[in-house]
Every structure is written in C-alpha cells, then in structure tokens.
Amino acid sequence: MKKVFIASAVRTPLGSFGGALSSLSATQLGSAAIIGALEKAGISAEHIDEVYMGNVCQANVGQAPARQAALGASIPYTVPCTTVNKVCASGMKS
C-alpha cells in the first residue's frame, strides 16, 4: 500500500469583479495554484499520483475543471483528477 500525504496547499488569489484577474479563467487560476503548491513543496509534476481540486461555481468552466487545471500545470495526462463541487465547502472537502 502506498503512503498518502498532502505535500502542500495553496489557494487561488482573490480579486474584485472586473478587476486584474478577470481575464483569467477558473482553470487558469487552478493551474497557477497547482504550480504554486508544487513549488512550495519542492516536488515536480511527475511525482503527482492524483489531483483533487475544489471549485465553487462550475458554470461556464467546461468539463472536468480539475483535469484542465492539472494539465495546465504540466501534470501528466495519466494522473487521475477529481473536481469537488460542494459550493462553499469545495476547498475544504477536496
């Protein structure tokens, strides 16, 4: 059995409606969070076995936001990804 651990955790930046982050999609922000978590932990994307990511509002984000964010962060396409959608509890649940 593999040992499972959380290597790092970061969150996406906060912005105002129509502000500096408005041109970025939720999945682009998710990719930035994954990249930040990997850098903080000092590990490479190739060492990731699975991705869980919370997303509060999935409307107009497309299919599988966690998968899109992981691919944007250079996580290998063979890594399974799960998007957790529990509204405000999404981040805590994931």
Phi, psi and omega in degrees: 000136178284148171277136181248135177208159175266115184283327186190162175214135175220169177234164177286157179290158176258142179216175178262159180301125180075012184275202186298335182265359188296340180277351182265140177278166177300322181288328175294319176295322177298319177300317179297321178294318179296314179300317178298319179294319178296316179297317180298322181277343181072034179236160181263160182301331182292344181269000181275130180262334182198150180236129171241131182218134177269146179215119186288307182242108183270358181301132177064021179263340183096183182280144173049067181303323179296320178296314180299316180295319180296315179297323177294340178260014179067024171289135181303145183294346179279351182279125178290143181230142179231129175262127178259125180237092177233039181051235186295340180268006185303311182296317180293321180292321182286000000 
